[in-house]
Amino acid sequence: MDTVNFPPEPYGDSSKETATLIVGAGQGIGLGFVRQILQSDRPQRVYATYRNLQSELLTLADSRLCCLPMDITAEEQIAAVAAKIRSEVKALHTVINCVGILHEGTMQPEKSLRQINTEQLLRYFQVNSIGAVLLAKQMQPLLKHSDRAIFATISAKVGSIGDNHLGGWYGYRASKAALNMLMKTTAIEYKRTCPRAIVVTLHPGTTDTQLSQPFQRNVPPEKLFSVDRTVQQLLAVIDRLQESDSGEFFSWNGDRLPW
């Protein structure tokens, strides 16, 4: 995907609105966030990024929604989205990054050391780890304000080093562990530069999306969440966050997870 130049769009005075950015809103949990936020009674501008022109996101009709093409692995595209948002609103109040990769084409999580290869490891880190910290870098100016703000990234419990008892899935586990460290470090810097911003990583639980579908066979029905349920649970966690929670790793039920 090439660098994108966004045309101006007609919006009214947004000085009294809150603004939300959902990254990776083309499908799954990200799309679920957009739907539920738009269904809420809070007046807010919603920016949503996507990669696929066939995304269901682009069929949503709502004057509060602005859909922007973006590949999180391309910093120039993240910067273009940030510039587009800055041209329309003074601040972001919520950023939720839902981008993640577990399998892609012939790429599958490794079951043993024999399956590890450099290209696959780099792809995991590029999407699951590096993209998030580039997002934090580019959105930082929009989070420098006096209101409560959230910068949340979807992580995974399998990224917990302390909770790793089964092994396997080398690249996915390691890239999510790296994501957690990058967000922890971001939280420390944001405390100085964006003191009202709360930076967290979130484990959504096993959700019925394309990411988890090949691995759902052994998941008990009660532990396989619908997208709607996952989003409701994560929004409840986000709503309860305090400034002292910045830099922490939370599960879908609000429990703190070990690093």
Backbone hydrogen bonds, N-H to C=O, Kabsch-Sander energy under -0.5 kcal/mol:
donor,donor_aa,acceptor,acceptor_aa,energy
6,F,4,V,-0.6
11,Y,9,E,-0.6
17,E,14,S,-1.6
18,T,43,P,-1.2
20,T,45,R,-2.8
21,L,94,T,-2.8
22,I,47,Y,-3.0
23,V,21,L,-0.6
23,V,96,I,-2.6
25,A,49,T,-2.6
27,Q,24,G,-0.5
30,G,27,Q,-0.7
31,L,27,Q,-1.4
32,G,28,G,-2.0
33,F,29,I,-2.3
34,V,30,G,-1.9
35,R,31,L,-2.4
36,Q,32,G,-2.4
37,I,33,F,-2.6
38,L,34,V,-2.4
39,Q,35,R,-1.5
40,S,36,Q,-0.6
40,S,37,I,-0.9
44,Q,42,R,-0.7
45,R,18,T,-2.3
46,V,64,R,-2.8
47,Y,20,T,-3.3
47,Y,45,R,-0.5
48,A,66,C,-2.4
49,T,22,I,-2.3
50,Y,68,L,-1.5
53,L,51,R,-0.5
55,S,52,N,-1.9
56,E,26,G,-0.6
57,L,26,G,-0.5
58,L,55,S,-1.2
59,T,56,E,-2.0
60,L,57,L,-1.6
62,D,60,L,-0.7
65,L,62,D,-1.8
66,C,46,V,-2.7
68,L,48,A,-2.9
70,M,50,Y,-2.5
72,I,70,M,-0.6
74,A,71,D,-2.1
75,E,73,T,-0.6
77,Q,74,A,-1.0
78,I,74,A,-1.6
79,A,75,E,-2.7
80,A,76,E,-1.7
81,V,77,Q,-2.1
82,A,78,I,-2.4
83,A,79,A,-2.4
84,K,80,A,-2.2
85,I,81,V,-2.5
86,R,82,A,-2.6
87,S,83,A,-1.5
88,E,85,I,-1.7
89,V,85,I,-2.7
92,L,142,L,-2.7
93,H,19,A,-3.1
94,T,19,A,-1.5
95,V,150,I,-2.4
96,I,21,L,-2.7
97,N,152,A,-2.9
98,C,23,V,-3.0
98,C,96,I,-0.7
102,L,103,H,-0.5
104,E,107,M,-1.9
107,M,104,E,-2.6
115,Q,112,S,-1.5
116,I,113,L,-1.5
121,L,117,N,-2.0
122,L,118,T,-2.6
123,R,119,E,-1.9
124,Y,120,Q,-2.3
125,F,121,L,-2.3
126,Q,122,L,-2.7
127,V,123,R,-2.1
128,N,124,Y,-2.8
129,S,125,F,-1.6
130,I,125,F,-2.7
131,G,126,Q,-1.2
133,V,129,S,-1.3
134,L,130,I,-2.1
135,L,131,G,-2.0
136,A,132,A,-2.2
137,K,133,V,-1.9
138,Q,134,L,-2.3
139,M,135,L,-2.3
140,Q,136,A,-0.8
142,L,139,M,-0.9
143,L,139,M,-0.7
143,L,140,Q,-1.6
144,K,141,P,-0.9
145,H,143,L,-1.5
149,A,196,R,-2.0
150,I,93,H,-1.9
151,F,198,I,-2.9
152,A,95,V,-3.1
153,T,200,V,-1.8
154,I,97,N,-2.8
155,S,153,T,-0.5
155,S,202,L,-3.1
159,G,156,A,-2.2
160,S,157,K,-2.2
161,I,159,G,-0.6
161,I,259,W,-1.9
164,N,161,I,-1.2
165,H,163,D,-1.1
169,W,110,E,-3.5
173,R,169,W,-2.9
174,A,170,Y,-2.7
175,S,171,G,-2.4
176,K,172,Y,-2.0
177,A,173,R,-2.3
178,A,174,A,-2.4
179,L,175,S,-2.0
180,N,176,K,-2.3
181,M,177,A,-1.9
182,L,178,A,-2.7
183,M,179,L,-2.5
184,K,180,N,-2.2
185,T,181,M,-2.4
186,T,182,L,-2.1
187,A,183,M,-2.3
188,I,184,K,-1.4
189,E,185,T,-1.8
190,Y,186,T,-3.3
191,K,187,A,-1.6
192,R,188,I,-0.6
192,R,189,E,-1.3
193,T,189,E,-2.2
194,C,190,Y,-3.2
197,A,194,C,-2.5
198,I,149,A,-2.5
199,V,197,A,-0.6
200,V,151,F,-2.0
200,V,198,I,-0.5
201,T,248,E,-1.9
202,L,153,T,-2.5
203,H,250,F,-2.9
207,T,205,G,-0.6
208,D,225,F,-2.9
209,T,207,T,-2.1
213,Q,209,T,-1.6
215,F,212,S,-2.5
216,Q,213,Q,-1.2
219,V,216,Q,-1.8
223,K,220,P,-2.2
224,L,221,P,-1.2
225,F,206,T,-2.9
225,F,223,K,-0.7
230,T,226,S,-2.5
231,V,227,V,-2.7
232,Q,228,D,-2.3
233,Q,229,R,-2.6
234,L,230,T,-2.6
235,L,231,V,-2.7
236,A,232,Q,-1.8
237,V,233,Q,-1.9
238,I,234,L,-2.7
239,D,235,L,-2.6
240,R,236,A,-1.1
240,R,237,V,-0.6
241,L,237,V,-0.6
241,L,238,I,-1.2
245,D,242,Q,-2.2
246,S,243,E,-1.4
247,G,199,V,-4.3
248,E,199,V,-0.5
248,E,245,D,-1.7
250,F,201,T,-2.7
251,S,255,D,-3.1
252,W,203,H,-0.7
254,G,251,S,-2.1
257,L,249,F,-3.2
